[in-house]
Amino acid sequence: MTSATSARTGSMRIEEPLPMFPRRTATTVPPVTALEATFPGAAISQLAEVESWRKEIHRPATHTHKWWAQRLGTVFRGIVVSATATAGEDALAAYQAATSLEGLTVFDPFAGSGTTLVEAAKTGASVIGFDINPVASLVQRQALASWDEGRLSAAYKSVEAACRSEIDALHRDSNGDPVLYYFWVASAECLTCDVDVELFSTPIFARHAYSRKFPEAKATCPNCHDVVPVNLSTDSTGRCGSCGVELSLDGPVKGQMMVCPHGHRHRVIDALRNRKPEHRMYAKLVLRQSGKTYQPIDDFDRSLYAEAAERLAASGDQLIQPVGALENGYNTVQAMRWGYRAWSDFFNDRQLYSLGLLATAIRDLESAGPEREALAALFSGTLEFNNLFCSYKGEGTGAVRHMFSHHVLKPERTPLEAHPWGTPASSGSFSTLFESRLLRAHQYKVTPVDLVPSGSGRADRVAGLSVPIGRDLDKRDGAVVVTGNSADTRLSNESVDLIVTDPPYMDNVHYSELADFFHAWLTSIRPFADYPMSVSTRTFGEVQDTTAVGFGESIAAVWLECARVLKPSGLLAFTFHQAKIEGWVAVLQALAQAGFVVTSMQPVKAEMSVAAPKHGAKEPSTLDTIVVCRKRGEAVATMGDAPPEAADRARERLAALAEGGIRFGPTDVRSVVRGSVLSLLTRADLQLEPADLVVAANGLAEELVDVFAASDRASALEAPA
């Protein structure tokens, strides 16, 4: 079976199991591994680049629900397999082999979306995942759980029978045709004259994702609110066909400022007066037999919305609704300043009623097995596309821009209300996500597929290298997922062969502050037996801090626990990058405190550079460093004995990536070199002063930034955006 794709995403050919791929068995972690000595960073990075463009296609098991900083399965397969291969083995051949790690136990103390657990489970290893956040645990459980497709489909149909007809009835036009999307705009009062200002940056609300090729767009008339067609390649203004008004294609909002019709200028945040903005529907996208059509809002639409609001008010406590209020935090303060104080504020009344019907139907399913849990997770994932923080991406792409596209709670001035159950033409709806997320994940878990090189930076998707993933989590059938503090796992001493993880970084994205959006609904659904009923997922022991001291103290407690549960011959490997050198110092000093020594550092592709959080950065980072450690006394040092030697190791590995066509930027060079030099902090025998090492790390990093920029490999060093 073949399908063509762009050169960026590489070949998508799926093969049957091939005898040319050897079977490889590993029963221990070797004294010196391929991960430490001969890791094929460039080849793995090329595969990771392919995966990064469509992670949900290549690794669907770990993408059934939103989690932040989801890592690339290709990289973690490379880590797991290389960590169990000897230094003398061909590490790339080992990666491409049908590797069996049955009998080994792999532990991830920061399990996140479950990438480590899935990649290790695909080798037959036993896996243990800990995460302090229950939403993360839910995501991991979906990645590993064995589902019966018949029971899953039956549960889905039961939910559909319980709520779909009523949801459909609230998302239709006066002709009975389904409405895919309603377009809304927030408003604020001018502080000078109290005139209501609709917070448009432009009246154009619908355009094609490739507007140069397809310039036809739709605007809303500021006078009568009819839909006005405009051509982006030729028109500088528009003219309403209903009232004749000529409209500017610029709106009253520019940046953080708004201008009222009388010319008074104010900051939008000030004009809101610390209150949640009012919203008004102005257009809709209707699905008719003849195709999709944009229409203005009419009296029928307004009365239908009012009916939904009345049903919500009359439902009392019969329907599940989001509970809890936002708490102060780096990622919540912006929403709170806009007046969003409770999680229910993130939805309009029709959304609250429709989603309440859906959540209640799932809660009340007779079956309490993994299939009900899967639908609960699917519902939670649907929330991401059905709230007042979503917006319209336009034609020619997935229509709904989900609320976490920037990894923060960013208020939306022109929100999009989608049909939450959906139609085949919908984006981000419960029904479409059932197909694209759950069923795709199920198929992947039954027949896992891996990316292997096919030449010229391309990749084939090959079946037969991995065993099926599905595990019975209730019976702890080779897989354990725990919601708890990884600094106190209660695992047996020296019971783990390999620890592979991706810890939080010292930054401003605090996952619990964002995960509470989902948790506000999940507490009432109770997706699995020990899902916590706490008001918030914020809890003591989170490794989330913007200060080096706080970050270092919290992660040191986890590294100490890792040292306790790891076998003497075991290995700890984790991915890390940090723009601030203080983050590197904190994580490495914590390792030293726990008795670990860094034996190797391997730079590798982390994420595509056009990802939203990176695309907006002045100097985006696209590389992670795989930090490889062993217990002190078991380690063979390979990072050298002095800062220049450690920097040379970094230079060699970065050069190998550049030779392999992997692009990276100055931030990447600094992070990799700093981490490599500061790894000497874990060498107790060297007795180096941290302050001196920081100075050396900064100086050597800048030298290598200049070296790469001036070398023949300059094309590998991406200029700042």
Secondary structure, DSSP 8 states (H G I E B T S, - for coil): ------TTT----EE---TTS-EEE--S--SSBHHHH---HHHHHHHHHHHHHTHHHHSGGG-SS--SS---HHHHHHHHHHTTSBTTS-HHHHHTSEEE-TT-EEEETT-TTSHHHHHHHTTT-EEEEEES-HHHHHHHHHHHB---HHHHHHHHHHHHHHHHHHHHHTSB-TTS-BEEEEEEEEEEE-TTT--EEE--S-SEEE-BTTTTTS-EEEEE-TTT--EEEEETTT-SEEE-TTT--EEESS-SEETTEEE-TT--EEEHHHHTTTS--EEEEEEEEEEETTEEEEEE--HHHHHHHHHHHHHHHHHTTSS-----B----TTTHHHHHTT--BGGGGS-HHHHHHHHHHHHHHHT-S--SHHHHHHHHHHHHHHTTSSTT-EE--BTS-SEE-TTTTSS----SS-EEE-SS--TT-SS-HHHHIIIIIIHHHHHHHS-EEEEEEETTEEEEEESSS----B-TTTTSSEEEEES-TT-----TT-EEEEEE----SSS--HHHHHHHHHHHHHHH--STT----S-S--TT----SSHHHHHHHHHHHHHHHHHHEEEEEEEEEEE--SSHHHHHHHHHHHHHHTEEEEEEEEEE-S-TTSHHHHTSSS---EEEEEEEEETTT----S-SSHHHHHHHHHHHHHHHHHTT--B-HHHHHHHHHHHHHGGGG-TTT---HHHHHHHHHHHHHHHHHHHHHSTTGGGB----
